[in-house]
C-alpha cells in the first residue's frame, strides 16, 4: 500500500480560479487536471446557467469517502476537488479536480474512476437556472433530481412548498443530517463509556503485553537449554514481577499469565515434567514455546480505538488493558417517547375482549437499546386540552431531551393533532411525509438543537421510520457516522409491482461465501407485524423498478432490532 493520499476539498460559491498550483510534493511525476464547464445546452435546449446545491458537510464527506475508496485501487499522492455551488453561468467551471501521482497512468485512472462515480454517489444536484443571479444563501437539500427553485424563494419557503408533497428518501436523510449537530463531548470513567462514541485517539502507551508472558502453568527455562535436570530457583505468580537472568540448568515455576523473568525463554507445561523437591526433569519436549511475546497484541504508540468508533465490551477491555481509566466520549442522549390515542392495554393484561395491544412502547424501547440514551415515556390522550396539561406536568422531562419521538397521530383526519402538539413544544415541522413506502408518514421537526419525529402508528412504519430518521439523528448527535446503505445480492426474486415511490422492503441478510445475501420477507401492508419479526435489513427498491431477480446486486440498509 502506498503513502496516504493528501485530500483537499472546497465547496464554494465563488468562481474557480483559472490557475491552480499543484501540491508541493517532490514525489509527484504527474499532475493531472480536469475542469467541468457548464455547456450552453441541457436536455436538448439552450440554457444560460446551471444551479448546483448541496449540504456542504455531507457532500464533502462523500467526496472524501469516494476518493479514499478509489485510492485503494489507484494509489496517488494528492487530490484537490473544487465544486462551485449556486448559479454557474455557461462557460464557467462547475467542478475542478486535480490529481498528483508518481506516474501519469495512476493519476488518469483515479481521475476517470472518480468522475464516473461522482454523480451517482455524491449528493450534489443541479437544475437549469436561466436568467438567475448568483445565489448567496445555501441550498435546501441534497438530491440528484431536485425540484425547480425560483430565484427569489428563501430556504424556509422552499422547504415548506417542496416538502408539502414529501421529500425523497435522500432529501429527507439530508435534511435530518443537516439539522443535527454533534453534541459537546464529556470525559467519563471507562465503566460509564459503554455504547458511547469515542472522540479522541486512543493509542497504546506501551507494548501489550509489556513483557513476555506464559500461556501455561509450568516451568520457564532457556529456549535452547538441553539440560536433562533443572534446578527450580523461583516461583512467579500471574501478578508478580521478578526479573532475573536464568542460567543454563535453571527453571522458574510460572503460572498462566505470569511475566517471564527474562527474554529468550520457553515454558514447559506441568504435565510434561517430573518434579522432585527443588529440581525437575523434562519428560517430553514441546514444539511450542507457550508464551505471549512482548508487544504481540499492540506495539507502543499503536492505535487502539479510532475516533468515531462506538465503545463495546471488547474495545473497553482493550483500553483497560492499556491502562486507560477515562475516555472522551459522546454524552448520554436524552430521548422522550410519546404515544398518543386511546389507552391501549399492555401485552400482559388479559381483558375480556381482544383489543389492539401496545406495541409501540416495547418496539421503540428495544430499538433504542442500541444507543447510549435515557428514555422517558409519556402517553397522551387524543384531546388537545388534556394533552397540553400532560405536557406541562412533565415539562422538566421533555424540555432537556435532544430527541422527541411521537408514536401515532400522523394520519390525516380529525384526530391528527401531532403538529399542534409539536408547535406547543416549540418545534417547527419541516416535513410530514416522505416519498417512500412503508414509512411515508414520517414527520420531522426542529427546535434549535432539539429534533422531533412523528412515526405512524403501525409496527412496520415504526421500524422503517426509526432506521430512516431517528437512527440518523441519534448517530449525528453522538458524533458517529449515520447508517448508510450497503450492497448485497438477492438470494431470491423480489417480484414487486412497479410503484411511483421508492420502497424499503423488509429482508433478512446473512453472510454467505464472503458475500452478503438478502432474503426478502413477505409483506403486503404496513400494519403487518410478522413481516419484520426476522427483518434485519431494508432493501432499497427504486421507483418504477422492474421485478428484481435472484442474484441481482441491490442497496440495503442494515436494521437493528
TIFI-913697 format. One record per residue (C-alpha): x, y, z; residue number from 1. Coordinates in steps of 0.5 Angstrom, whole numbers, plus 500, padded with zeros to 3 digits. Example, Ala and Ser with C-alpha at 12.3 -4.5 7.8 and 13.67 -1.06 7.14 Angstrom:
2
TORKOL   x   y   z resi
TORKOL 525 491 516    1
TORKOL 527 498 514    2
//
This chain:
561
TORKOL   x   y   z resi
TORKOL 500 500 500    1
TORKOL 503 507 498    2
TORKOL 503 513 502    3
TORKOL 497 516 505    4
TORKOL 494 521 500    5
TORKOL 493 528 502    6
TORKOL 486 531 500    7
TORKOL 483 538 500    8
TORKOL 476 539 498    9
TORKOL 473 546 497   10
TORKOL 465 547 496   11
TORKOL 465 555 494   12
TORKOL 460 560 492   13
TORKOL 466 564 489   14
TORKOL 469 563 481   15
TORKOL 474 557 481   16
TORKOL 481 560 480   17
TORKOL 484 560 473   18
TORKOL 490 557 475   19
TORKOL 491 553 481   20
TORKOL 498 551 483   21
TORKOL 500 543 484   22
TORKOL 502 541 491   23
TORKOL 509 541 494   24
TORKOL 511 534 494   25
TORKOL 518 532 491   26
TORKOL 515 525 489   27
TORKOL 510 527 484   28
TORKOL 512 526 477   29
TORKOL 505 528 474   30
TORKOL 499 533 476   31
TORKOL 493 532 472   32
TORKOL 488 537 472   33
TORKOL 480 537 470   34
TORKOL 475 542 469   35
TORKOL 468 541 468   36
TORKOL 465 547 465   37
TORKOL 458 549 464   38
TORKOL 455 548 457   39
TORKOL 450 552 454   40
TORKOL 445 546 453   41
TORKOL 442 542 458   42
TORKOL 437 536 456   43
TORKOL 437 539 449   44
TORKOL 435 546 450   45
TORKOL 439 552 451   46
TORKOL 441 555 458   47
TORKOL 444 561 461   48
TORKOL 447 558 467   49
TORKOL 446 552 472   50
TORKOL 445 552 479   51
TORKOL 448 547 484   52
TORKOL 446 546 491   53
TORKOL 448 541 497   54
TORKOL 449 541 504   55
TORKOL 457 542 504   56
TORKOL 458 538 510   57
TORKOL 455 532 507   58
TORKOL 458 533 500   59
TORKOL 465 534 503   60
TORKOL 464 528 507   61
TORKOL 462 523 501   62
TORKOL 467 526 496   63
TORKOL 473 525 501   64
TORKOL 470 518 502   65
TORKOL 470 516 495   66
TORKOL 477 519 494   67
TORKOL 480 514 500   68
TORKOL 476 508 497   69
TORKOL 478 509 490   70
TORKOL 486 511 492   71
TORKOL 486 504 495   72
TORKOL 486 501 488   73
TORKOL 489 507 484   74
TORKOL 495 510 489   75
TORKOL 496 517 488   76
TORKOL 500 522 493   77
TORKOL 495 528 493   78
TORKOL 488 530 490   79
TORKOL 484 537 490   80
TORKOL 477 538 489   81
TORKOL 473 545 488   82
TORKOL 466 545 487   83
TORKOL 462 551 486   84
TORKOL 455 552 489   85
TORKOL 450 557 487   86
TORKOL 449 559 480   87
TORKOL 454 558 475   88
TORKOL 454 561 468   89
TORKOL 455 558 462   90
TORKOL 463 557 460   91
TORKOL 465 558 467   92
TORKOL 468 552 471   93
TORKOL 463 548 476   94
TORKOL 468 543 478   95
TORKOL 476 542 478   96
TORKOL 479 536 480   97
TORKOL 487 536 481   98
TORKOL 491 529 482   99
TORKOL 498 528 484  100
TORKOL 501 522 483  101
TORKOL 508 519 482  102
TORKOL 506 516 475  103
TORKOL 501 519 470  104
TORKOL 497 513 469  105
TORKOL 495 513 476  106
TORKOL 493 520 476  107
TORKOL 489 519 470  108
TORKOL 486 512 473  109
TORKOL 484 515 479  110
TORKOL 481 522 476  111
TORKOL 477 517 471  112
TORKOL 474 513 477  113
TORKOL 472 519 481  114
TORKOL 469 523 475  115
TORKOL 465 516 474  116
TORKOL 462 515 481  117
TORKOL 461 523 483  118
TORKOL 454 524 480  119
TORKOL 452 517 483  120
TORKOL 455 518 490  121
TORKOL 456 525 492  122
TORKOL 449 529 494  123
TORKOL 450 535 490  124
TORKOL 445 537 485  125
TORKOL 444 542 479  126
TORKOL 438 545 475  127
TORKOL 437 550 470  128
TORKOL 438 557 472  129
TORKOL 436 561 466  130
TORKOL 437 569 468  131
TORKOL 438 568 475  132
TORKOL 443 572 479  133
TORKOL 449 568 483  134
TORKOL 446 566 490  135
TORKOL 448 568 497  136
TORKOL 444 563 501  137
TORKOL 446 556 502  138
TORKOL 441 551 498  139
TORKOL 436 547 502  140
TORKOL 437 540 501  141
TORKOL 442 535 497  142
TORKOL 439 531 492  143
TORKOL 440 528 485  144
TORKOL 433 530 482  145
TORKOL 432 537 485  146
TORKOL 425 541 484  147
TORKOL 425 548 481  148
TORKOL 427 553 486  149
TORKOL 425 560 484  150
TORKOL 431 565 484  151
TORKOL 428 569 490  152
TORKOL 425 564 494  153
TORKOL 428 563 501  154
TORKOL 430 556 504  155
TORKOL 425 556 509  156
TORKOL 420 558 504  157
TORKOL 423 553 499  158
TORKOL 422 547 504  159
TORKOL 415 549 506  160
TORKOL 413 549 499  161
TORKOL 417 543 497  162
TORKOL 416 538 503  163
TORKOL 409 539 503  164
TORKOL 409 534 497  165
TORKOL 414 530 501  166
TORKOL 422 530 500  167
TORKOL 425 524 497  168
TORKOL 429 519 501  169
TORKOL 436 522 500  170
TORKOL 433 529 501  171
TORKOL 430 527 508  172
TORKOL 436 524 510  173
TORKOL 440 530 508  174
TORKOL 435 535 512  175
TORKOL 435 531 518  176
TORKOL 443 530 518  177
TORKOL 444 538 517  178
TORKOL 439 540 523  179
TORKOL 443 535 528  180
TORKOL 450 537 530  181
TORKOL 454 533 535  182
TORKOL 453 535 542  183
TORKOL 459 537 546  184
TORKOL 464 531 549  185
TORKOL 465 529 556  186
TORKOL 470 525 560  187
TORKOL 468 519 564  188
TORKOL 471 513 567  189
TORKOL 471 507 563  190
TORKOL 466 504 566  191
TORKOL 461 509 564  192
TORKOL 463 509 557  193
TORKOL 460 503 554  194
TORKOL 456 504 548  195
TORKOL 458 512 547  196
TORKOL 462 514 541  197
TORKOL 470 516 543  198
TORKOL 472 523 541  199
TORKOL 480 522 542  200
TORKOL 485 518 539  201
TORKOL 487 512 544  202
TORKOL 494 510 543  203
TORKOL 498 505 547  204
TORKOL 502 508 552  205
TORKOL 507 502 552  206
TORKOL 507 495 549  207
TORKOL 502 490 550  208
TORKOL 504 485 553  209
TORKOL 509 490 557  210
TORKOL 514 483 557  211
TORKOL 514 476 555  212
TORKOL 508 472 559  213
TORKOL 507 465 560  214
TORKOL 501 462 557  215
TORKOL 501 456 561  216
TORKOL 502 453 568  217
TORKOL 509 450 568  218
TORKOL 517 452 568  219
TORKOL 520 457 565  220
TORKOL 527 455 562  221
TORKOL 532 458 557  222
TORKOL 530 457 550  223
TORKOL 536 452 548  224
TORKOL 538 449 554  225
TORKOL 538 442 553  226
TORKOL 540 440 560  227
TORKOL 536 434 563  228
TORKOL 535 436 570  229
TORKOL 534 443 572  230
TORKOL 534 447 579  231
TORKOL 528 451 581  232
TORKOL 530 458 583  233
TORKOL 524 461 584  234
TORKOL 516 462 583  235
TORKOL 513 467 580  236
TORKOL 505 468 580  237
TORKOL 501 472 575  238
TORKOL 501 479 579  239
TORKOL 509 478 581  240
TORKOL 514 482 577  241
TORKOL 521 478 579  242
TORKOL 526 480 573  243
TORKOL 532 476 573  244
TORKOL 537 473 568  245
TORKOL 536 465 568  246
TORKOL 543 461 567  247
TORKOL 543 454 564  248
TORKOL 540 449 568  249
TORKOL 536 453 572  250
TORKOL 528 454 572  251
TORKOL 523 458 575  252
TORKOL 516 456 577  253
TORKOL 511 460 573  254
TORKOL 503 461 573  255
TORKOL 499 462 567  256
TORKOL 500 470 565  257
TORKOL 506 471 569  258
TORKOL 511 476 567  259
TORKOL 517 472 565  260
TORKOL 524 474 569  261
TORKOL 528 475 562  262
TORKOL 528 474 555  263
TORKOL 530 468 551  264
TORKOL 525 463 555  265
TORKOL 520 457 553  266
TORKOL 515 455 558  267
TORKOL 515 447 559  268
TORKOL 508 445 562  269
TORKOL 507 442 568  270
TORKOL 504 435 565  271
TORKOL 511 434 561  272
TORKOL 516 435 567  273
TORKOL 517 430 573  274
TORKOL 518 435 580  275
TORKOL 522 432 586  276
TORKOL 524 437 591  277
TORKOL 528 443 588  278
TORKOL 529 440 582  279
TORKOL 525 437 576  280
TORKOL 526 433 570  281
TORKOL 523 434 563  282
TORKOL 520 428 560  283
TORKOL 517 431 554  284
TORKOL 520 437 550  285
TORKOL 514 441 546  286
TORKOL 515 445 540  287
TORKOL 511 451 542  288
TORKOL 514 456 547  289
TORKOL 508 457 551  290
TORKOL 509 465 551  291
TORKOL 506 471 549  292
TORKOL 511 476 546  293
TORKOL 512 483 549  294
TORKOL 508 487 544  295
TORKOL 505 481 541  296
TORKOL 498 485 542  297
TORKOL 499 492 541  298
TORKOL 506 496 540  299
TORKOL 507 502 544  300
TORKOL 504 508 540  301
TORKOL 500 504 536  302
TORKOL 492 506 535  303
TORKOL 488 502 540  304
TORKOL 481 505 538  305
TORKOL 480 511 533  306
TORKOL 476 517 534  307
TORKOL 468 516 532  308
TORKOL 468 508 534  309
TORKOL 463 506 539  310
TORKOL 466 503 545  311
TORKOL 463 496 546  312
TORKOL 466 491 551  313
TORKOL 472 489 547  314
TORKOL 474 496 546  315
TORKOL 473 498 553  316
TORKOL 477 492 555  317
TORKOL 483 494 551  318
TORKOL 483 501 553  319
TORKOL 483 498 561  320
TORKOL 489 493 559  321
TORKOL 493 499 556  322
TORKOL 492 503 563  323
TORKOL 487 508 561  324
TORKOL 482 510 566  325
TORKOL 478 515 563  326
TORKOL 475 517 556  327
TORKOL 473 523 552  328
TORKOL 466 521 549  329
TORKOL 459 523 547  330
TORKOL 454 525 552  331
TORKOL 449 520 554  332
TORKOL 443 522 550  333
TORKOL 436 524 553  334
TORKOL 430 521 549  335
TORKOL 423 523 550  336
TORKOL 418 518 547  337
TORKOL 411 520 547  338
TORKOL 405 515 545  339
TORKOL 398 518 543  340
TORKOL 391 516 542  341
TORKOL 386 512 547  342
TORKOL 389 508 553  343
TORKOL 392 501 550  344
TORKOL 393 495 555  345
TORKOL 400 493 556  346
TORKOL 401 486 553  347
TORKOL 401 483 560  348
TORKOL 394 484 561  349
TORKOL 388 480 560  350
TORKOL 382 484 558  351
TORKOL 375 480 556  352
TORKOL 376 483 549  353
TORKOL 381 482 544  354
TORKOL 384 490 544  355
TORKOL 390 492 540  356
TORKOL 395 492 545  357
TORKOL 401 497 546  358
TORKOL 407 495 541  359
TORKOL 410 502 540  360
TORKOL 413 503 547  361
TORKOL 417 496 547  362
TORKOL 419 497 540  363
TORKOL 422 504 541  364
TORKOL 425 502 547  365
TORKOL 428 496 544  366
TORKOL 431 500 538  367
TORKOL 434 505 543  368
TORKOL 438 500 547  369
TORKOL 443 500 541  370
TORKOL 444 507 543  371
TORKOL 447 510 550  372
TORKOL 441 514 552  373
TORKOL 436 515 557  374
TORKOL 429 514 555  375
TORKOL 423 518 559  376
TORKOL 416 515 556  377
TORKOL 409 519 556  378
TORKOL 402 517 554  379
TORKOL 398 523 552  380
TORKOL 390 523 550  381
TORKOL 388 525 543  382
TORKOL 385 531 547  383
TORKOL 389 537 546  384
TORKOL 387 541 552  385
TORKOL 389 535 556  386
TORKOL 395 533 552  387
TORKOL 397 541 554  388
TORKOL 396 539 561  389
TORKOL 400 533 561  390
TORKOL 406 536 557  391
TORKOL 406 542 562  392
TORKOL 406 537 568  393
TORKOL 412 533 565  394
TORKOL 416 539 562  395
TORKOL 422 538 566  396
TORKOL 423 531 563  397
TORKOL 421 534 556  398
TORKOL 425 540 556  399
TORKOL 432 538 556  400
TORKOL 431 532 551  401
TORKOL 435 532 545  402
TORKOL 430 528 541  403
TORKOL 423 527 542  404
TORKOL 419 521 538  405
TORKOL 412 521 538  406
TORKOL 408 515 536  407
TORKOL 401 515 533  408
TORKOL 397 521 531  409
TORKOL 401 522 524  410
TORKOL 395 520 519  411
TORKOL 390 526 516  412
TORKOL 384 527 520  413
TORKOL 380 530 526  414
TORKOL 385 526 531  415
TORKOL 391 529 528  416
TORKOL 394 534 533  417
TORKOL 401 532 533  418
TORKOL 403 538 529  419
TORKOL 400 542 534  420
TORKOL 403 539 540  421
TORKOL 410 540 537  422
TORKOL 408 547 536  423
TORKOL 406 548 543  424
TORKOL 413 545 545  425
TORKOL 417 550 540  426
TORKOL 418 545 534  427
TORKOL 418 548 527  428
TORKOL 415 542 523  429
TORKOL 420 541 516  430
TORKOL 416 536 513  431
TORKOL 411 531 515  432
TORKOL 412 525 510  433
TORKOL 417 522 506  434
TORKOL 416 520 498  435
TORKOL 418 512 501  436
TORKOL 414 506 503  437
TORKOL 413 504 508  438
TORKOL 415 510 513  439
TORKOL 411 515 508  440
TORKOL 408 518 514  441
TORKOL 415 521 518  442
TORKOL 414 528 521  443
TORKOL 421 532 523  444
TORKOL 421 538 527  445
TORKOL 427 542 530  446
TORKOL 427 547 536  447
TORKOL 434 550 536  448
TORKOL 439 544 537  449
TORKOL 433 539 539  450
TORKOL 429 535 534  451
TORKOL 423 531 534  452
TORKOL 420 525 530  453
TORKOL 413 523 529  454
TORKOL 412 516 527  455
TORKOL 406 513 524  456
TORKOL 402 508 529  457
TORKOL 404 501 526  458
TORKOL 410 497 527  459
TORKOL 413 497 520  460
TORKOL 412 504 519  461
TORKOL 415 505 526  462
TORKOL 421 500 524  463
TORKOL 423 504 518  464
TORKOL 422 511 520  465
TORKOL 426 509 526  466
TORKOL 432 507 522  467
TORKOL 431 512 516  468
TORKOL 430 518 521  469
TORKOL 431 517 528  470
TORKOL 438 513 528  471
TORKOL 441 518 523  472
TORKOL 439 524 528  473
TORKOL 442 519 534  474
TORKOL 448 518 530  475
TORKOL 449 525 528  476
TORKOL 448 528 535  477
TORKOL 453 523 538  478
TORKOL 458 525 533  479
TORKOL 458 518 530  480
TORKOL 457 517 522  481
TORKOL 450 515 521  482
TORKOL 448 509 518  483
TORKOL 449 508 511  484
TORKOL 446 504 505  485
TORKOL 451 498 503  486
TORKOL 451 493 497  487
TORKOL 448 486 498  488
TORKOL 446 480 493  489
TORKOL 439 478 493  490
TORKOL 438 471 495  491
TORKOL 431 470 492  492
TORKOL 427 474 487  493
TORKOL 423 480 489  494
TORKOL 417 481 484  495
TORKOL 414 487 487  496
TORKOL 410 491 482  497
TORKOL 413 498 480  498
TORKOL 410 504 484  499
TORKOL 412 511 484  500
TORKOL 415 511 491  501
TORKOL 422 508 493  502
TORKOL 421 502 497  503
TORKOL 424 500 503  504
TORKOL 423 492 503  505
TORKOL 424 489 510  506
TORKOL 429 483 509  507
TORKOL 434 478 513  508
TORKOL 441 479 511  509
TORKOL 447 474 512  510
TORKOL 454 473 510  511
TORKOL 455 467 505  512
TORKOL 461 465 502  513
TORKOL 464 472 504  514
TORKOL 458 476 501  515
TORKOL 452 479 504  516
TORKOL 446 475 501  517
TORKOL 439 478 502  518
TORKOL 432 475 503  519
TORKOL 426 479 502  520
TORKOL 421 478 507  521
TORKOL 413 477 506  522
TORKOL 410 484 506  523
TORKOL 403 487 504  524
TORKOL 401 492 509  525
TORKOL 405 497 513  526
TORKOL 401 494 519  527
TORKOL 404 487 518  528
TORKOL 407 486 525  529
TORKOL 410 479 523  530
TORKOL 414 482 517  531
TORKOL 419 485 521  532
TORKOL 420 480 526  533
TORKOL 426 477 523  534
TORKOL 428 483 519  535
TORKOL 435 486 520  536
TORKOL 435 490 513  537
TORKOL 431 494 509  538
TORKOL 432 493 501  539
TORKOL 432 500 497  540
TORKOL 428 499 491  541
TORKOL 428 505 486  542
TORKOL 421 508 484  543
TORKOL 418 504 478  544
TORKOL 423 499 478  545
TORKOL 422 492 474  546
TORKOL 422 486 478  547
TORKOL 428 484 482  548
TORKOL 431 477 480  549
TORKOL 436 473 484  550
TORKOL 443 475 484  551
TORKOL 442 482 483  552
TORKOL 446 487 487  553
TORKOL 442 492 491  554
TORKOL 443 497 496  555
TORKOL 440 495 503  556
TORKOL 440 499 510  557
TORKOL 442 494 516  558
TORKOL 437 495 521  559
TORKOL 438 493 529  560
TORKOL 432 490 533  561
//
